[in-house]
């Protein structure tokens, strides 16, 4: 059933994104809950209040590991322009949030994206992630977005919520 919504969802059709998320959420399988959360967030970023509500409702059914996976997936979708326009600054921000939640893949993706972004864009992405984390009271003395150094970003997991609303900025051509 979900297959019929996949192509339009990947193209950015918000109604298809919600329908796809709904079908994943209905299955109740762990991997499908990650897919549901990912698509609800993308639909929410694309302007759907309903998707934002469903993402919030889904949070209680997710483990911290699943939340980290969702954040990583959203970052990849921003990176690749799947379901939403490509935005490397937002992709980098989502990877920071994924790493903060414990996704070990996120640092590698951050490094790849950082090679494309300017230092100012990396700083903007870090600032967005830090604002979101601070706004959700997830920064503590031990879990914060540190000042950038060579290739390290966030060193330890911090979060158990996943619905950041990062402002999107188009990458200059």
C-alpha positions as MATLAB code, in Angstrom:
seq = 'XXXXXXXXXXXXXXXXXXXXXXXXXXXXXXXXXXXXXXXXXXXXXXXXXXXXXXXXXXXXXXXXXXXXXXXXXXXXXXXXXXXXXXXXXXXXXXXXXXXXXXXXXXXXXXXXXXXXXXXXXXXXXXXXXXXXXXXXXXXXXXXXXXXXXXXXXXXXXXXXXXXXXXXXXXXXX';
ca = [
       0.000    0.000    0.000;
       2.806    2.442    0.865;
       4.415    1.973   -2.557;
       1.733    4.003   -4.327;
       2.680    7.080   -2.279;
       6.446    6.745   -2.472;
       7.160    8.466   -5.802;
       4.889   11.475   -5.173;
       6.206   11.758   -1.595;
       9.797   11.766   -2.825;
       8.784   14.529   -5.244;
       7.507   16.668   -2.367;
       3.754   16.011   -2.494;
       2.738   16.757    1.107;
      -0.457   14.709    0.983;
       1.493   11.718   -0.318;
       4.112   12.239    2.412;
       1.380   12.104    5.068;
      -0.323    9.092    3.480;
       3.018    7.296    3.271;
       3.793    8.113    6.916;
       0.314    6.973    7.958;
       0.755    3.638    6.221;
       4.128    3.089    7.893;
       2.763    4.121   11.303;
      -0.189    1.735   10.972;
       2.117   -1.269   10.604;
       3.595   -0.691   14.061;
       6.889   -2.361   13.095;
      10.002   -0.706   14.509;
      11.557    0.119   11.133;
       8.234    1.366    9.824;
       7.880    3.720   12.817;
      11.210    5.273   11.834;
       9.971    5.719    8.275;
       6.690    7.157    9.539;
       8.480    9.647   11.769;
      10.801   10.663    8.957;
       7.968   11.332    6.518;
       5.836   13.140    9.110;
       8.728   15.491    9.808;
       9.324   16.170    6.127;
       5.614   16.821    5.571;
       5.663   19.114    8.603;
       8.623   21.031    7.244;
       6.694   21.294    3.980;
       3.916   23.041    5.894;
       1.501   20.382    7.145;
       0.198   21.053   10.648;
      -1.439   17.614   10.628;
       1.941   15.980    9.999;
       3.467   17.953   12.873;
       0.693   16.732   15.186;
       1.158   13.134   14.097;
       4.925   13.388   14.512;
       4.416   14.625   18.053;
       1.974   11.803   18.790;
       4.381    9.239   17.378;
       7.217   10.402   19.643;
       5.888    8.457   22.620;
       6.141    5.202   20.681;
       9.787    5.702   19.722;
      13.014    4.684   21.381;
      15.951    7.109   21.549;
      17.682    4.967   18.894;
      14.716    5.370   16.546;
      14.695    9.121   17.146;
      18.371    9.274   16.193;
      17.624    7.282   13.024;
      14.791    9.630   12.095;
      17.000   12.675   12.484;
      19.664   11.044   10.326;
      17.082   10.166    7.672;
      15.754   13.724    7.568;
      19.302   15.013    7.216;
      19.891   12.680    4.265;
      16.626   13.815    2.696;
      17.757   17.445    2.913;
      21.153   16.441    1.556;
      19.669   14.558   -1.403;
      16.582   16.713   -1.977;
      14.143   13.851   -1.356;
      10.675   15.028   -0.366;
      11.993   18.518    0.212;
      14.306   20.843   -1.647;
      18.000   20.166   -1.158;
      19.468   22.308    1.610;
      22.930   21.387    2.829;
      22.842   23.774    5.784;
      19.686   22.073    7.068;
      21.180   18.657    6.259;
      24.206   19.491    8.372;
      21.977   20.744   11.209;
      19.970   17.529   11.166;
      23.181   15.498   11.261;
      24.237   17.422   14.371;
      20.868   16.586   15.925;
      21.191   12.945   14.847;
      24.619   12.701   16.412;
      23.328   14.386   19.576;
      20.691   11.662   19.765;
      23.315    8.954   19.315;
      23.438    8.117   15.599;
      27.008    7.014   14.898;
      26.647    7.547   11.138;
      25.999   11.261   11.495;
      29.575   12.414   12.024;
      30.691   10.860    8.741;
      27.861   12.602    6.903;
      28.731   15.878    8.622;
      32.298   15.563    7.375;
      31.124   14.963    3.800;
      28.739   17.904    3.899;
      31.337   20.166    5.568;
      33.614   19.693    2.556;
      30.956   21.418    0.418;
      29.809   24.127    2.821;
      31.693   27.315    3.574;
      32.861   27.858    7.157;
      30.070   30.417    7.547;
      27.467   27.888    6.421;
      28.816   25.288    8.858;
      28.592   27.907   11.596;
      24.988   28.701   10.604;
      24.074   24.989   10.670;
      25.639   24.556   14.089;
      23.851   27.664   15.335;
      20.468   26.334   14.142;
      21.036   23.000   15.868;
      22.189   24.696   19.056;
      19.134   26.979   19.086;
      16.814   24.032   18.607;
      18.498   22.022   21.333;
      18.463   25.003   23.705;
      14.826   25.703   22.893;
      13.947   22.152   23.790;
      15.994   22.271   26.997;
      18.235   19.489   25.791;
      21.518   21.218   26.420;
      23.086   20.370   29.713;
      26.582   20.793   31.063;
      27.621   17.514   29.459;
      25.473   17.508   26.327;
      25.834   20.570   24.180;
      26.930   21.603   20.741;
      30.607   22.385   21.278;
      32.601   25.017   19.478;
      33.876   23.556   16.220;
      37.320   22.076   16.039;
      39.053   20.127   13.313;
      36.589   17.325   12.626;
      34.728   16.668   15.861;
      31.260   17.919   16.544;
      29.002   16.469   19.204;
      30.693   13.840   21.302;
      27.797   12.242   23.169;
      24.069   11.613   22.804;
      21.743   14.146   24.360;
      18.220   13.992   23.158;
      14.999   12.066   23.275;
      12.798   14.252   21.100;
      13.064   14.528   17.374;
      10.972   17.263   15.874;
      13.204   20.233   15.287;
      11.813   22.935   13.108;
      14.898   24.276   11.444;
      14.610   27.341    9.279;
      15.521   26.470    5.746;
      17.773   28.581    3.640;
      18.428   27.865   -0.006;
      22.018   27.237   -0.951;
      23.354   29.924   -3.269;
      23.931   28.719   -6.817;
];
